[in-house]
Amino acid sequence: MNLRPILAAVAGVLLLFAGWRAYGGAGLAIVATGLVTWMLLWVTRMIHVLKKAADRPKGAACDGHDQLAGRPPLG
């Protein structure tokens, strides 16, 4: 089982709680804005990689997973 999504969700909740405890509603808003921005950047990167993978012929050596993992292209 992959624990990364669970740990990311727990970290997000802890950040939201820390923002709330430190600065109240303003801290909560700042942390929430940062988390939403991070998620949008991640989705944009994923869509870009998937578009690049869709432009390659079927069976090409480099797939989207390699690019998301930060590995250099094989082909």
C-alpha positions in Angstrom: 0.0 0.0 0.0 1.3 3.4 -0.9 1.3 5.7 2.1 2.3 8.9 0.3 -1.3 10.2 -0.3 -2.2 9.4 3.3 0.9 11.2 4.6 0.3 14.2 2.4 -3.3 14.5 3.6 -2.1 14.3 7.3 0.6 16.9 6.6 -2.0 19.2 5.1 -4.3 18.9 8.0 -1.4 19.5 10.5 -0.4 22.6 8.5 -4.0 23.9 8.6 -4.2 23.2 12.3 -0.8 25.0 12.9 -1.9 28.0 10.9 -5.2 28.2 12.8 -3.4 27.9 16.2 -0.7 30.5 15.3 -2.7 33.2 13.5 -6.3 32.2 13.7 -8.5 32.7 10.6 -5.8 34.6 8.7 -3.3 31.7 9.3 -5.9 29.2 8.2 -6.5 31.2 5.0 -2.8 31.6 4.2 -2.1 27.9 4.7 -5.2 26.9 2.7 -4.2 29.2 -0.2 -0.7 27.7 -0.2 -2.1 24.1 -0.2 -4.5 24.9 -3.1 -1.7 26.5 -5.0 0.6 23.5 -4.5 -2.2 21.1 -5.6 -2.9 23.2 -8.8 0.8 23.2 -9.6 1.0 19.4 -9.2 -2.1 18.9 -11.4 -0.7 21.2 -14.1 2.6 19.3 -14.1 0.8 16.0 -14.3 -1.4 17.2 -17.2 1.7 18.5 -19.0 3.5 15.1 -18.6 0.4 13.2 -19.8 0.1 15.4 -22.9 3.8 14.8 -23.7 3.2 11.0 -23.2 0.1 11.2 -25.5 2.2 12.7 -28.3 4.6 9.8 -28.3 4.0 6.7 -30.3 2.6 3.7 -28.4 5.4 1.5 -27.0 7.9 4.4 -26.7 10.7 3.8 -24.2 9.8 6.9 -22.2 6.5 7.1 -20.5 4.8 9.6 -18.2 5.7 7.8 -15.0 9.5 8.3 -15.7 9.0 12.0 -16.2 6.8 12.4 -13.1 9.5 10.6 -11.1 12.1 13.1 -12.3 14.1 10.5 -14.3 15.7 11.6 -17.6 14.0 10.3 -20.7 15.3 7.0 -22.0 14.6 7.5 -25.7 
